[in-house]
Amino acid sequence: MDNNNYQLSLKTSEGYVRKNLVLSSGWLVGPVAAGATDFSNALVISLMFALITAPSVILCRFISTRLSYAVRVPIYAIVAALLYAPALLLTNKLLGASATDAVGVFLPVLVVNPLILSKTQTRFVHDPPLRMLRVLLGYIVGFAAVCILLGALRDALVNFSIGWLPLSPPFQVPALETAFGGFLLIGFLAATFRAGYAGLARLAKVRETAERKK
Amino acid sequence: MTEIITASLVAILLQNSVFERALGINVLIYSARDMKKTAVFALVITAASSLGAVGAFFLRQHFGTEKYYSIFQPLLFIIIVSVLYMASLFTIWRVSPSLFKRIRPYAHLSVFNCAVIGAMFLAPRLTDTWYAAAAYGFGTGVGFLFAGFMLRIAYSRLHSELVPKAFRGFPISMLYIGCVSLALYAFIGYSTTI
């Protein structure tokens, strides 16, 4: 892989690995810690996040950067809020209205997520369109992976099932359903993720040095 | 009066936006380095959530029974918040340009915030009068300040070199917030309404 391609691949993978929204940046912790209490809620949050964020960022890219950010931010939020209605209707159709109702306050708050309000003006407007789409996709996939993983884990340890699939884990941890359970899980997962990523980076460096010596 | 005090205390302690619903955590972590910054964020959040909660209360009273109200609710909330944001920025700019300069970098982060939208969503559902809704919004902001203070006093230890590298900073902050949240849960038991 030549240097340019390597840099591009690093940038496009940043959302799901290096700068994962939940585990590295600490953004959108609320919907994951207190909203994704089971697999179904996690699916609803991930789908709604993708349906609101992707089109919002794409549309907001067309808003002139000559406007002051004090004006741009409310416009970004209004665009996201306008897209909330079709996103909710589609999610209701795909996963059922009862599933979306169960998530409560954590769906409306997705319209003010920092990926739309902050990242669009600091990062996405400066990227070429194709790269922006790839990076954006990385962030969305990274968020969904963490959200669904935590939702499934909590479902398994609290309700003895993952969605519709019954399980029989050796022990039950009912407290994982709560917000503090979510915080603790995110804390441990973020540390594990960071240690794993640092280990891989060290390994890559050792390999690179060895190849250079050859 | 009792209603106002109860609504405020519920929002500060029992339903703290940070510890019970994890709303506004990213802003809290961002501002925790500096108590002054946390106080400015909390002040703006308090103003936005108090006024926003009153707006949301009247919206629910007038349109709450409409079929598509819940679908368009975030849009209506964002319009209210945007008007408040623009009006207050303009007023501060006219009255005190130096204050305007100081709060400008943080204003949008604090106004267009999960804690504010969360307060607007919850206050009309949990209160019966507009002043109780305002008190709930006020309590949300004060609760944010309380959470910010709790994080600030532990900040140097959470970022200390004594903490293993993998846990330092964000992961240990989550564990710390989880422990404080666990302590507050003792007041209400283990039920969460979302």
Interface residues (C-beta under 8 A of the other chain):
Chain A: S24 S25 G26 W27 L28 V29 G30 P31 V32 A33 A34 G35 T37 Y69 A70 V71 V73 P74 A77 I78 A80 A81 L82 Y84 A85 L88 L89 A102 V103 G104 V105 F106 P108 V109 V111 V112 P114 L117 S118 P174 A175 E177 T178 A179 F180 G181 G182 F183 L184 I186 G187 F188 A190 A191 T192 R194 A195 A198
Chain B: F19 E20 R21 A22 L23 G24 I25 N26 I29 Y68 I71 F72 Q73 P74 L75 F77 I78 I79 V81 S82 Y85 M86 L89 R104 A107 H108 L109 F112 N113 C114 V116 I117 G118 F121 L122 P164 K165 A166 F167 F170 P171 I172 S173 M174 L175 I177 G178 C179 S181 L182 Y185 Y190 T192 T193 I194
